[in-house]
Amino acid sequence: MKDTTNKHDLLNGFLLLSPIFLWNIIFIKQLPKAFSREIFWKDIPPIIGWTENGLRVLVFALPKNL
């Protein structure tokens, strides 16, 4: 079995996600104001925001470490 490298995995992930990132960047100005960062996170306590973002990073990073 061939050993995969981190460079190969990162490049593969980047190529798969780059159209999605590009789509988001192009149409970010078209979103309603309710989806802006300032309004969306206004009433959410900071501890919940930090926990959510931390768990999101963990979930995305976990398969790489398995």
C-alpha angles and dihedrals in degrees: 000000000000118000113234121221129223090239091057092048094047093048092047092049092046093051092050095047100038095086089053092049091048092049091051093048093049096049102035092105091055094063119105116258090251089072095053115115094242096052098035096053096036098101098031114100114243093239090060092048093050092046093049094048092045092051090047090056090046093051093050094044097043099077090055090059097048 
